[in-house]
Amino acid sequence: MRSKWCRAFPGVADEVAHARHFVAALLDGYDPVDDAVLIVSELATNAVRHSLSGAAGGWFLVIVCFGDDRVRIEVVDQGGEHVPHLCDVTGQEESGRGLLLIAACAKDWGVKNWPDGRTVWAELAMERV
């Protein structure tokens, strides 16, 4: 990786917009900015809604790693009962589409579990505009 940036955010819904702005500012001048903003929005929202990061005093961390031809976006949360996975969205549920969106626009994505949390990441091809 050429460079790495990270920032911690309080685990509340209003901070998801700040995470989007953080990533958008870092990717200014690169082609995947819209996809990167979508990815961090979905991952941060999932962290706040579905992990201990959304509990009182919780937090999530956004990490952006730049490579020669790719960018990797990671969201570290404080873990929870459920492991992130692709959902069957053939039903009437409104939720469950975030990881499907990420899988559709990312080159690759995955989950790394830690003793006190997890990292959900996605990689995008990157081009300067």
N, CA, C and O atoms as CSV, one atom per row, in Angstrom:
chain,resi,resn,atom,element,x,y,z
A,1,MET,N,N,0.837,-1.185,0.000
A,1,MET,CA,C,0.000,0.000,0.000
A,1,MET,C,C,0.884,1.252,0.000
A,1,MET,O,O,1.907,1.317,0.682
A,2,ARG,N,N,0.463,2.221,-0.772
A,2,ARG,CA,C,1.211,3.476,-0.831
A,2,ARG,C,C,0.962,4.338,0.382
A,2,ARG,O,O,1.897,4.912,0.940
A,3,SER,N,N,-0.300,4.440,0.805
A,3,SER,CA,C,-0.607,5.255,1.976
A,3,SER,C,C,-1.870,4.732,2.645
A,3,SER,O,O,-2.682,4.037,2.034
A,4,LYS,N,N,-2.012,5.086,3.919
A,4,LYS,CA,C,-3.154,4.629,4.701
A,4,LYS,C,C,-3.631,5.790,5.574
A,4,LYS,O,O,-2.833,6.490,6.197
A,5,TRP,N,N,-4.941,5.974,5.602
A,5,TRP,CA,C,-5.578,6.998,6.414
A,5,TRP,C,C,-6.637,6.334,7.276
A,5,TRP,O,O,-7.291,5.389,6.836
A,6,CYS,N,N,-6.812,6.816,8.497
A,6,CYS,CA,C,-7.880,6.272,9.321
A,6,CYS,C,C,-8.457,7.364,10.219
A,6,CYS,O,O,-7.804,8.358,10.537
A,7,ARG,N,N,-9.700,7.134,10.610
A,7,ARG,CA,C,-10.390,8.076,11.492
A,7,ARG,C,C,-11.456,7.312,12.269
A,7,ARG,O,O,-12.183,6.496,11.703
A,8,ALA,N,N,-11.542,7.583,13.561
A,8,ALA,CA,C,-12.560,6.982,14.418
A,8,ALA,C,C,-13.769,7.912,14.488
A,8,ALA,O,O,-13.634,9.135,14.469
A,9,PHE,N,N,-14.949,7.308,14.571
A,9,PHE,CA,C,-16.209,8.046,14.647
A,9,PHE,C,C,-17.047,7.492,15.795
A,9,PHE,O,O,-17.023,6.287,16.043
A,10,PRO,N,N,-17.783,8.344,16.497
A,10,PRO,CA,C,-18.741,7.837,17.487
A,10,PRO,C,C,-19.773,6.956,16.791
A,10,PRO,O,O,-20.134,7.208,15.642
A,11,GLY,N,N,-20.242,5.934,17.477
A,11,GLY,CA,C,-21.156,4.963,16.883
A,11,GLY,C,C,-22.607,5.402,16.865
A,11,GLY,O,O,-23.479,4.715,17.398
A,12,VAL,N,N,-22.862,6.536,16.257
A,12,VAL,CA,C,-24.231,7.035,16.121
A,12,VAL,C,C,-24.527,7.296,14.642
A,12,VAL,O,O,-23.625,7.575,13.853
A,13,ALA,N,N,-25.793,7.200,14.293
A,13,ALA,CA,C,-26.193,7.291,12.883
A,13,ALA,C,C,-25.733,8.585,12.209
A,13,ALA,O,O,-25.365,8.567,11.034
A,14,ASP,N,N,-25.748,9.692,12.927
A,14,ASP,CA,C,-25.341,10.977,12.330
A,14,ASP,C,C,-23.885,10.974,11.866
A,14,ASP,O,O,-23.515,11.768,11.001
A,15,GLU,N,N,-23.065,10.103,12.419
A,15,GLU,CA,C,-21.648,10.076,12.064
A,15,GLU,C,C,-21.378,9.381,10.732
A,15,GLU,O,O,-20.284,9.510,10.182
A,16,VAL,N,N,-22.353,8.650,10.208
A,16,VAL,CA,C,-22.182,7.991,8.916
A,16,VAL,C,C,-21.921,9.043,7.835
A,16,VAL,O,O,-21.086,8.830,6.956
A,17,ALA,N,N,-22.619,10.158,7.892
A,17,ALA,CA,C,-22.390,11.239,6.917
A,17,ALA,C,C,-20.962,11.773,7.033
A,17,ALA,O,O,-20.343,12.089,6.017
A,18,HIS,N,N,-20.438,11.878,8.237
A,18,HIS,CA,C,-19.054,12.342,8.415
A,18,HIS,C,C,-18.066,11.327,7.826
A,18,HIS,O,O,-17.044,11.708,7.257
A,19,ALA,N,N,-18.377,10.047,7.965
A,19,ALA,CA,C,-17.523,9.015,7.367
A,19,ALA,C,C,-17.532,9.122,5.838
A,19,ALA,O,O,-16.494,8.970,5.193
A,20,ARG,N,N,-18.711,9.384,5.265
A,20,ARG,CA,C,-18.798,9.569,3.805
A,20,ARG,C,C,-17.945,10.751,3.365
A,20,ARG,O,O,-17.208,10.648,2.384
A,21,HIS,N,N,-18.033,11.866,4.073
A,21,HIS,CA,C,-17.250,13.061,3.714
A,21,HIS,C,C,-15.746,12.799,3.839
A,21,HIS,O,O,-14.960,13.270,3.017
A,22,PHE,N,N,-15.356,12.056,4.858
A,22,PHE,CA,C,-13.948,11.692,5.055
A,22,PHE,C,C,-13.420,10.931,3.842
A,22,PHE,O,O,-12.360,11.262,3.311
A,23,VAL,N,N,-14.160,9.912,3.405
A,23,VAL,CA,C,-13.734,9.103,2.261
A,23,VAL,C,C,-13.789,9.919,0.972
A,23,VAL,O,O,-12.875,9.829,0.153
A,24,ALA,N,N,-14.827,10.703,0.780
A,24,ALA,CA,C,-14.944,11.521,-0.430
A,24,ALA,C,C,-13.775,12.496,-0.547
A,24,ALA,O,O,-13.245,12.696,-1.640
A,25,ALA,N,N,-13.374,13.097,0.556
A,25,ALA,CA,C,-12.251,14.040,0.534
A,25,ALA,C,C,-10.945,13.333,0.173
A,25,ALA,O,O,-10.133,13.874,-0.578
A,26,LEU,N,N,-10.742,12.132,0.703
A,26,LEU,CA,C,-9.520,11.392,0.407
A,26,LEU,C,C,-9.464,10.937,-1.051
A,26,LEU,O,O,-8.381,10.853,-1.631
A,27,LEU,N,N,-10.618,10.645,-1.645
A,27,LEU,CA,C,-10.662,10.142,-3.020
A,27,LEU,C,C,-10.953,11.228,-4.044
A,27,LEU,O,O,-11.195,10.923,-5.212
A,28,ASP,N,N,-10.933,12.470,-3.635
A,28,ASP,CA,C,-11.153,13.558,-4.581
A,28,ASP,C,C,-10.111,13.466,-5.698
A,28,ASP,O,O,-8.910,13.410,-5.431
A,29,GLY,N,N,-10.574,13.453,-6.943
A,29,GLY,CA,C,-9.677,13.345,-8.091
A,29,GLY,C,C,-9.484,11.927,-8.587
A,29,GLY,O,O,-8.716,11.702,-9.522
A,30,TYR,N,N,-10.167,10.962,-7.979
A,30,TYR,CA,C,-10.085,9.564,-8.415
A,30,TYR,C,C,-11.449,9.103,-8.900
A,30,TYR,O,O,-12.481,9.614,-8.466
A,31,ASP,N,N,-11.443,8.137,-9.800
A,31,ASP,CA,C,-12.668,7.664,-10.434
A,31,ASP,C,C,-13.644,6.946,-9.507
A,31,ASP,O,O,-14.846,7.140,-9.686
A,32,PRO,N,N,-13.235,6.138,-8.538
A,32,PRO,CA,C,-14.250,5.371,-7.810
A,32,PRO,C,C,-14.889,6.115,-6.639
A,32,PRO,O,O,-15.402,5.472,-5.723
A,33,VAL,N,N,-14.874,7.438,-6.640
A,33,VAL,CA,C,-15.335,8.166,-5.462
A,33,VAL,C,C,-16.783,7.840,-5.112
A,33,VAL,O,O,-17.092,7.668,-3.933
A,34,ASP,N,N,-17.674,7.750,-6.082
A,34,ASP,CA,C,-19.080,7.456,-5.776
A,34,ASP,C,C,-19.241,6.063,-5.188
A,34,ASP,O,O,-19.970,5.882,-4.212
A,35,ASP,N,N,-18.569,5.080,-5.770
A,35,ASP,CA,C,-18.636,3.725,-5.224
A,35,ASP,C,C,-18.013,3.662,-3.831
A,35,ASP,O,O,-18.532,2.977,-2.950
A,36,ALA,N,N,-16.920,4.363,-3.630
A,36,ALA,CA,C,-16.268,4.371,-2.319
A,36,ALA,C,C,-17.174,4.985,-1.254
A,36,ALA,O,O,-17.245,4.483,-0.132
A,37,VAL,N,N,-17.856,6.056,-1.600
A,37,VAL,CA,C,-18.783,6.703,-0.663
A,37,VAL,C,C,-19.950,5.764,-0.351
A,37,VAL,O,O,-20.375,5.665,0.800
A,38,LEU,N,N,-20.465,5.080,-1.365
A,38,LEU,CA,C,-21.532,4.101,-1.137
A,38,LEU,C,C,-21.054,3.000,-0.195
A,38,LEU,O,O,-21.769,2.624,0.734
A,39,ILE,N,N,-19.860,2.488,-0.427
A,39,ILE,CA,C,-19.330,1.403,0.395
A,39,ILE,C,C,-19.175,1.835,1.841
A,39,ILE,O,O,-19.636,1.138,2.744
A,40,VAL,N,N,-18.539,2.966,2.076
A,40,VAL,CA,C,-18.349,3.383,3.468
A,40,VAL,C,C,-19.693,3.691,4.127
A,40,VAL,O,O,-19.862,3.449,5.322
A,41,SER,N,N,-20.631,4.213,3.375
A,41,SER,CA,C,-21.954,4.487,3.922
A,41,SER,C,C,-22.629,3.199,4.390
A,41,SER,O,O,-23.166,3.142,5.496
A,42,GLU,N,N,-22.601,2.176,3.553
A,42,GLU,CA,C,-23.225,0.897,3.909
A,42,GLU,C,C,-22.506,0.229,5.076
A,42,GLU,O,O,-23.152,-0.267,5.999
A,43,LEU,N,N,-21.174,0.212,5.044
A,43,LEU,CA,C,-20.421,-0.439,6.110
A,43,LEU,C,C,-20.565,0.290,7.445
A,43,LEU,O,O,-20.726,-0.348,8.485
A,44,ALA,N,N,-20.508,1.608,7.422
A,44,ALA,CA,C,-20.662,2.377,8.661
A,44,ALA,C,C,-22.080,2.238,9.220
A,44,ALA,O,O,-22.266,2.110,10.430
A,45,THR,N,N,-23.074,2.262,8.332
A,45,THR,CA,C,-24.456,2.070,8.774
A,45,THR,C,C,-24.620,0.704,9.423
A,45,THR,O,O,-25.253,0.584,10.472
A,46,ASN,N,N,-24.052,-0.331,8.802
A,46,ASN,CA,C,-24.122,-1.664,9.392
A,46,ASN,C,C,-23.435,-1.714,10.749
A,46,ASN,O,O,-23.930,-2.363,11.670
A,47,ALA,N,N,-22.304,-1.038,10.880
A,47,ALA,CA,C,-21.593,-1.018,12.157
A,47,ALA,C,C,-22.463,-0.413,13.255
A,47,ALA,O,O,-22.527,-0.936,14.367
A,48,VAL,N,N,-23.129,0.692,12.933
A,48,VAL,CA,C,-23.962,1.380,13.929
A,48,VAL,C,C,-25.227,0.585,14.232
A,48,VAL,O,O,-25.650,0.521,15.386
A,49,ARG,N,N,-25.835,-0.018,13.218
A,49,ARG,CA,C,-27.111,-0.734,13.403
A,49,ARG,C,C,-26.964,-2.144,13.949
A,49,ARG,O,O,-27.799,-2.601,14.731
A,50,HIS,N,N,-25.900,-2.839,13.538
A,50,HIS,CA,C,-25.844,-4.276,13.782
A,50,HIS,C,C,-24.671,-4.736,14.649
A,50,HIS,O,O,-24.426,-5.937,14.752
A,51,SER,N,N,-23.947,-3.812,15.270
A,51,SER,CA,C,-22.838,-4.219,16.136
A,51,SER,C,C,-22.881,-3.405,17.427
A,51,SER,O,O,-23.689,-2.490,17.589
A,52,LEU,N,N,-21.997,-3.767,18.321
A,52,LEU,CA,C,-21.902,-3.041,19.589
A,52,LEU,C,C,-21.410,-1.609,19.396
A,52,LEU,O,O,-21.457,-0.809,20.330
A,53,SER,N,N,-20.946,-1.284,18.213
A,53,SER,CA,C,-20.534,0.093,17.920
A,53,SER,C,C,-21.689,1.071,18.093
A,53,SER,O,O,-21.466,2.240,18.407
A,54,GLY,N,N,-22.915,0.609,17.894
A,54,GLY,CA,C,-24.086,1.469,18.032
A,54,GLY,C,C,-24.585,1.619,19.460
A,54,GLY,O,O,-25.528,2.372,19.704
A,55,ALA,N,N,-23.972,0.914,20.412
A,55,ALA,CA,C,-24.364,1.037,21.819
A,55,ALA,C,C,-23.796,2.334,22.408
A,55,ALA,O,O,-22.911,2.957,21.822
A,56,ALA,N,N,-24.307,2.721,23.551
A,56,ALA,CA,C,-23.825,3.940,24.221
A,56,ALA,C,C,-22.309,3.881,24.381
A,56,ALA,O,O,-21.771,2.905,24.903
A,57,GLY,N,N,-21.625,4.930,23.928
A,57,GLY,CA,C,-20.165,4.998,24.010
A,57,GLY,C,C,-19.444,4.232,22.924
A,57,GLY,O,O,-18.215,4.159,22.933
A,58,GLY,N,N,-20.192,3.650,21.974
A,58,GLY,CA,C,-19.580,2.865,20.905
A,58,GLY,C,C,-18.884,3.737,19.871
A,58,GLY,O,O,-19.031,4.959,19.863
A,59,TRP,N,N,-18.133,3.090,19.010
A,59,TRP,CA,C,-17.374,3.776,17.966
A,59,TRP,C,C,-17.172,2.834,16.790
A,59,TRP,O,O,-17.349,1.622,16.915
A,60,PHE,N,N,-16.806,3.392,15.665
A,60,PHE,CA,C,-16.334,2.609,14.518
A,60,PHE,C,C,-15.166,3.346,13.904
A,60,PHE,O,O,-15.034,4.560,14.057
A,61,LEU,N,N,-14.328,2.615,13.216
A,61,LEU,CA,C,-13.116,3.161,12.613
A,61,LEU,C,C,-13.174,2.955,11.111
A,61,LEU,O,O,-13.496,1.861,10.646
A,62,VAL,N,N,-12.867,3.992,10.350
A,62,VAL,CA,C,-12.788,3.900,8.894
A,62,VAL,C,C,-11.320,3.983,8.504
A,62,VAL,O,O,-10.607,4.899,8.914
A,63,ILE,N,N,-10.878,3.016,7.707
A,63,ILE,CA,C,-9.504,2.968,7.217
A,63,ILE,C,C,-9.552,2.975,5.694
A,63,ILE,O,O,-10.294,2.202,5.088
A,64,VAL,N,N,-8.768,3.839,5.083
A,64,VAL,CA,C,-8.678,3.920,3.626
A,64,VAL,C,C,-7.220,3.686,3.250
A,64,VAL,O,O,-6.337,4.447,3.646
A,65,CYS,N,N,-6.975,2.621,2.479
A,65,CYS,CA,C,-5.627,2.244,2.067
A,65,CYS,C,C,-5.505,2.392,0.558
A,65,CYS,O,O,-6.289,1.814,-0.195
A,66,PHE,N,N,-4.527,3.165,0.120
A,66,PHE,CA,C,-4.294,3.379,-1.304
A,66,PHE,C,C,-3.171,2.490,-1.795
A,66,PHE,O,O,-2.089,2.472,-1.209
A,67,GLY,N,N,-3.422,1.746,-2.873
A,67,GLY,CA,C,-2.400,0.978,-3.567
A,67,GLY,C,C,-2.123,1.638,-4.903
A,67,GLY,O,O,-2.645,2.717,-5.185
A,68,ASP,N,N,-1.307,0.999,-5.727
A,68,ASP,CA,C,-0.981,1.574,-7.030
A,68,ASP,C,C,-2.191,1.708,-7.934
A,68,ASP,O,O,-2.324,2.699,-8.652
A,69,ASP,N,N,-3.077,0.717,-7.904
A,69,ASP,CA,C,-4.224,0.744,-8.810
A,69,ASP,C,C,-5.539,0.387,-8.106
A,69,ASP,O,O,-6.525,0.044,-8.758
A,70,ARG,N,N,-5.544,0.469,-6.786
A,70,ARG,CA,C,-6.750,0.123,-6.036
A,70,ARG,C,C,-6.829,0.908,-4.735
A,70,ARG,O,O,-5.842,1.469,-4.261
A,71,VAL,N,N,-8.008,0.930,-4.184
A,71,VAL,CA,C,-8.229,1.524,-2.872
A,71,VAL,C,C,-9.011,0.501,-2.056
A,71,VAL,O,O,-9.934,-0.139,-2.561
A,72,ARG,N,N,-8.639,0.360,-0.817
A,72,ARG,CA,C,-9.310,-0.568,0.101
A,72,ARG,C,C,-9.953,0.251,1.209
A,72,ARG,O,O,-9.294,1.057,1.866
A,73,ILE,N,N,-11.238,0.035,1.406
A,73,ILE,CA,C,-11.988,0.726,2.448
A,73,ILE,C,C,-12.359,-0.304,3.504
A,73,ILE,O,O,-12.953,-1.338,3.197
A,74,GLU,N,N,-12.006,-0.013,4.742
A,74,GLU,CA,C,-12.294,-0.917,5.844
A,74,GLU,C,C,-13.099,-0.167,6.895
A,74,GLU,O,O,-12.849,1.008,7.160
A,75,VAL,N,N,-14.063,-0.854,7.487
A,75,VAL,CA,C,-14.758,-0.325,8.650
A,75,VAL,C,C,-14.590,-1.347,9.771
A,75,VAL,O,O,-14.998,-2.501,9.641
A,76,VAL,N,N,-13.991,-0.911,10.857
A,76,VAL,CA,C,-13.787,-1.740,12.036
A,76,VAL,C,C,-14.903,-1.402,13.018
A,76,VAL,O,O,-15.109,-0.238,13.361
A,77,ASP,N,N,-15.621,-2.432,13.465
A,77,ASP,CA,C,-16.669,-2.196,14.469
A,77,ASP,C,C,-16.354,-2.986,15.728
A,77,ASP,O,O,-15.340,-3.680,15.792
A,78,GLN,N,N,-17.206,-2.884,16.713
A,78,GLN,CA,C,-16.964,-3.510,18.008
A,78,GLN,C,C,-17.617,-4.886,18.139
A,78,GLN,O,O,-17.767,-5.403,19.246
A,79,GLY,N,N,-18.001,-5.471,17.017
A,79,GLY,CA,C,-18.533,-6.825,17.025
A,79,GLY,C,C,-19.973,-6.899,17.504
A,79,GLY,O,O,-20.572,-5.891,17.881
A,80,GLY,N,N,-20.505,-8.084,17.484
A,80,GLY,CA,C,-21.878,-8.313,17.885
A,80,GLY,C,C,-22.248,-9.759,17.700
A,80,GLY,O,O,-21.388,-10.606,17.459
A,81,GLU,N,N,-23.524,-10.042,17.814
A,81,GLU,CA,C,-24.009,-11.421,17.741
A,81,GLU,C,C,-23.914,-12.020,16.343
A,81,GLU,O,O,-23.654,-13.215,16.205
A,82,HIS,N,N,-24.117,-11.224,15.319
A,82,HIS,CA,C,-24.218,-11.746,13.955
A,82,HIS,C,C,-22.995,-11.382,13.123
A,82,HIS,O,O,-22.456,-10.281,13.235
A,83,VAL,N,N,-22.570,-12.317,12.295
A,83,VAL,CA,C,-21.470,-12.079,11.363
A,83,VAL,C,C,-22.065,-11.523,10.074
A,83,VAL,O,O,-23.058,-12.063,9.586
A,84,PRO,N,N,-21.493,-10.464,9.508
A,84,PRO,CA,C,-22.014,-9.919,8.244
A,84,PRO,C,C,-22.004,-10.977,7.148
A,84,PRO,O,O,-21.032,-11.719,7.002
A,85,HIS,N,N,-23.092,-11.043,6.375
A,85,HIS,CA,C,-23.207,-11.990,5.285
A,85,HIS,C,C,-24.207,-11.454,4.261
A,85,HIS,O,O,-25.025,-10.585,4.565
A,86,LEU,N,N,-24.126,-11.986,3.052
A,86,LEU,CA,C,-25.083,-11.612,2.017
A,86,LEU,C,C,-26.447,-12.183,2.374
A,86,LEU,O,O,-26.563,-13.351,2.745
A,87,CYS,N,N,-27.473,-11.356,2.259
A,87,CYS,CA,C,-28.836,-11.770,2.594
A,87,CYS,C,C,-29.608,-12.123,1.333
A,87,CYS,O,O,-29.312,-11.631,0.244
A,88,ASP,N,N,-30.590,-12.973,1.499
A,88,ASP,CA,C,-31.542,-13.257,0.431
A,88,ASP,C,C,-32.566,-12.125,0.447
A,88,ASP,O,O,-33.333,-11.997,1.402
A,89,VAL,N,N,-32.583,-11.313,-0.589
A,89,VAL,CA,C,-33.466,-10.143,-0.591
A,89,VAL,C,C,-34.695,-10.360,-1.459
A,89,VAL,O,O,-35.294,-9.403,-1.947
A,90,THR,N,N,-35.065,-11.610,-1.648
A,90,THR,CA,C,-36.267,-11.873,-2.433
A,90,THR,C,C,-37.528,-11.584,-1.637
A,90,THR,O,O,-38.612,-11.473,-2.210
A,91,GLY,N,N,-37.399,-11.461,-0.312
A,91,GLY,CA,C,-38.552,-11.158,0.541
A,91,GLY,C,C,-38.879,-9.676,0.528
A,91,GLY,O,O,-38.375,-8.924,-0.306
A,92,GLN,N,N,-39.712,-9.273,1.442
A,92,GLN,CA,C,-40.185,-7.890,1.514
A,92,GLN,C,C,-39.344,-7.012,2.440
A,92,GLN,O,O,-39.659,-5.835,2.615
A,93,GLU,N,N,-38.295,-7.549,3.030
A,93,GLU,CA,C,-37.468,-6.789,3.962
A,93,GLU,C,C,-36.800,-5.604,3.273
A,93,GLU,O,O,-36.322,-5.717,2.144
A,94,GLU,N,N,-36.772,-4.474,3.963
A,94,GLU,CA,C,-36.081,-3.280,3.449
A,94,GLU,C,C,-34.576,-3.395,3.662
A,94,GLU,O,O,-33.796,-2.903,2.846
A,95,SER,N,N,-34.159,-4.043,4.754
A,95,SER,CA,C,-32.732,-4.127,5.054
A,95,SER,C,C,-32.131,-5.365,4.414
A,95,SER,O,O,-32.850,-6.203,3.869
A,96,GLY,N,N,-30.818,-5.479,4.480
A,96,GLY,CA,C,-30.144,-6.648,3.950
A,96,GLY,C,C,-29.550,-6.467,2.572
A,96,GLY,O,O,-28.970,-7.404,2.023
A,97,ARG,N,N,-29.681,-5.293,2.005
A,97,ARG,CA,C,-29.172,-5.057,0.652
A,97,ARG,C,C,-27.781,-4.435,0.616
A,97,ARG,O,O,-27.149,-4.405,-0.440
A,98,GLY,N,N,-27.298,-3.942,1.743
A,98,GLY,CA,C,-26.026,-3.227,1.773
A,98,GLY,C,C,-24.852,-4.037,1.261
A,98,GLY,O,O,-24.098,-3.561,0.413
A,99,LEU,N,N,-24.685,-5.252,1.761
A,99,LEU,CA,C,-23.563,-6.065,1.314
A,99,LEU,C,C,-23.725,-6.512,-0.132
A,99,LEU,O,O,-22.732,-6.727,-0.826
A,100,LEU,N,N,-24.965,-6.655,-0.596
A,100,LEU,CA,C,-25.180,-6.957,-2.014
A,100,LEU,C,C,-24.713,-5.795,-2.891
A,100,LEU,O,O,-24.106,-6.015,-3.939
A,101,LEU,N,N,-24.990,-4.578,-2.473
A,101,LEU,CA,C,-24.510,-3.402,-3.214
A,101,LEU,C,C,-22.985,-3.368,-3.231
A,101,LEU,O,O,-22.369,-3.096,-4.261
A,102,ILE,N,N,-22.388,-3.647,-2.079
A,102,ILE,CA,C,-20.930,-3.639,-1.984
A,102,ILE,C,C,-20.334,-4.717,-2.892
A,102,ILE,O,O,-19.382,-4.456,-3.627
A,103,ALA,N,N,-20.892,-5.920,-2.839
A,103,ALA,CA,C,-20.394,-7.014,-3.679
A,103,ALA,C,C,-20.523,-6.685,-5.165
A,103,ALA,O,O,-19.700,-7.117,-5.972
A,104,ALA,N,N,-21.551,-5.924,-5.523
A,104,ALA,CA,C,-21.773,-5.583,-6.923
A,104,ALA,C,C,-20.766,-4.559,-7.447
A,104,ALA,O,O,-20.405,-4.609,-8.623
A,105,CYS,N,N,-20.309,-3.641,-6.613
A,105,CYS,CA,C,-19.429,-2.586,-7.130
A,105,CYS,C,C,-17.960,-2.784,-6.750
A,105,CYS,O,O,-17.096,-2.124,-7.327
A,106,ALA,N,N,-17.653,-3.655,-5.814
A,106,ALA,CA,C,-16.266,-3.858,-5.388
A,106,ALA,C,C,-15.609,-4.980,-6.185
A,106,ALA,O,O,-16.280,-5.895,-6.661
A,107,LYS,N,N,-14.283,-4.894,-6.323
A,107,LYS,CA,C,-13.525,-5.991,-6.925
A,107,LYS,C,C,-13.531,-7.194,-6.000
A,107,LYS,O,O,-13.575,-8.338,-6.453
A,108,ASP,N,N,-13.485,-6.928,-4.697
A,108,ASP,CA,C,-13.477,-7.977,-3.691
A,108,ASP,C,C,-13.934,-7.368,-2.370
A,108,ASP,O,O,-13.853,-6.154,-2.184
A,109,TRP,N,N,-14.411,-8.199,-1.461
A,109,TRP,CA,C,-14.801,-7.735,-0.132
A,109,TRP,C,C,-14.722,-8.919,0.823
A,109,TRP,O,O,-14.675,-10.072,0.395
A,110,GLY,N,N,-14.710,-8.628,2.104
A,110,GLY,CA,C,-14.644,-9.711,3.071
A,110,GLY,C,C,-14.804,-9.224,4.487
A,110,GLY,O,O,-14.998,-8.036,4.747
A,111,VAL,N,N,-14.717,-10.183,5.405
A,111,VAL,CA,C,-14.891,-9.927,6.831
A,111,VAL,C,C,-13.732,-10.573,7.570
A,111,VAL,O,O,-13.382,-11.721,7.295
A,112,LYS,N,N,-13.141,-9.854,8.496
A,112,LYS,CA,C,-12.090,-10.384,9.369
A,112,LYS,C,C,-12.567,-10.204,10.803
A,112,LYS,O,O,-12.802,-9.078,11.241
A,113,ASN,N,N,-12.713,-11.301,11.535
A,113,ASN,CA,C,-13.154,-11.227,12.926
A,113,ASN,C,C,-11.964,-11.064,13.859
A,113,ASN,O,O,-10.903,-11.651,13.643
A,114,TRP,N,N,-12.149,-10.272,14.881
A,114,TRP,CA,C,-11.159,-10.009,15.907
A,114,TRP,C,C,-11.759,-10.411,17.254
A,114,TRP,O,O,-12.972,-10.598,17.345
A,115,PRO,N,N,-10.948,-10.549,18.294
A,115,PRO,CA,C,-11.511,-10.899,19.607
A,115,PRO,C,C,-12.550,-9.885,20.108
A,115,PRO,O,O,-13.517,-10.272,20.765
A,116,ASP,N,N,-12.363,-8.606,19.808
A,116,ASP,CA,C,-13.275,-7.568,20.302
A,116,ASP,C,C,-13.977,-6.819,19.185
A,116,ASP,O,O,-14.366,-5.665,19.370
A,117,GLY,N,N,-14.148,-7.444,18.039
A,117,GLY,CA,C,-14.823,-6.759,16.939
A,117,GLY,C,C,-14.548,-7.437,15.622
A,117,GLY,O,O,-14.186,-8.612,15.564
A,118,ARG,N,N,-14.730,-6.668,14.564
A,118,ARG,CA,C,-14.504,-7.205,13.223
A,118,ARG,C,C,-14.164,-6.064,12.275
A,118,ARG,O,O,-14.416,-4.893,12.559
A,119,THR,N,N,-13.590,-6.439,11.153
A,119,THR,CA,C,-13.332,-5.523,10.052
A,119,THR,C,C,-14.087,-6.034,8.839
A,119,THR,O,O,-13.961,-7.201,8.469
A,120,VAL,N,N,-14.872,-5.163,8.221
A,120,VAL,CA,C,-15.500,-5.483,6.940
A,120,VAL,C,C,-14.835,-4.559,5.923
A,120,VAL,O,O,-14.759,-3.349,6.132
A,121,TRP,N,N,-14.361,-5.129,4.834
A,121,TRP,CA,C,-13.573,-4.363,3.869
A,121,TRP,C,C,-14.065,-4.607,2.443
A,121,TRP,O,O,-14.723,-5.603,2.140
A,122,ALA,N,N,-13.716,-3.656,1.589
A,122,ALA,CA,C,-14.007,-3.769,0.160
A,122,ALA,C,C,-12.886,-3.077,-0.611
A,122,ALA,O,O,-12.339,-2.069,-0.162
A,123,GLU,N,N,-12.553,-3.627,-1.771
A,123,GLU,CA,C,-11.522,-3.048,-2.634
A,123,GLU,C,C,-12.120,-2.621,-3.958
A,123,GLU,O,O,-12.966,-3.308,-4.530
A,124,LEU,N,N,-11.664,-1.472,-4.434
A,124,LEU,CA,C,-12.106,-0.912,-5.714
A,124,LEU,C,C,-10.900,-0.653,-6.602
A,124,LEU,O,O,-9.826,-0.297,-6.116
A,125,ALA,N,N,-11.080,-0.833,-7.906
A,125,ALA,CA,C,-10.067,-0.378,-8.860
A,125,ALA,C,C,-10.058,1.145,-8.804
A,125,ALA,O,O,-11.102,1.771,-8.619
A,126,MET,N,N,-8.884,1.736,-8.963
A,126,MET,CA,C,-8.763,3.178,-8.808
A,126,MET,C,C,-8.060,3.782,-10.013
A,126,MET,O,O,-7.034,3.278,-10.469
A,127,GLU,N,N,-8.628,4.873,-10.521
A,127,GLU,CA,C,-8.022,5.625,-11.625
A,127,GLU,C,C,-8.103,7.109,-11.319
A,127,GLU,O,O,-9.104,7.594,-10.791
A,128,ARG,N,N,-7.050,7.817,-11.654
A,128,ARG,CA,C,-7.074,9.270,-11.501
A,128,ARG,C,C,-7.873,9.875,-12.651
A,128,ARG,O,O,-7.717,9.476,-13.805
A,129,VAL,N,N,-8.732,10.842,-12.326
A,129,VAL,CA,C,-9.545,11.498,-13.368
A,129,VAL,C,C,-8.936,12.825,-13.767
A,129,VAL,O,O,-9.477,13.519,-14.628
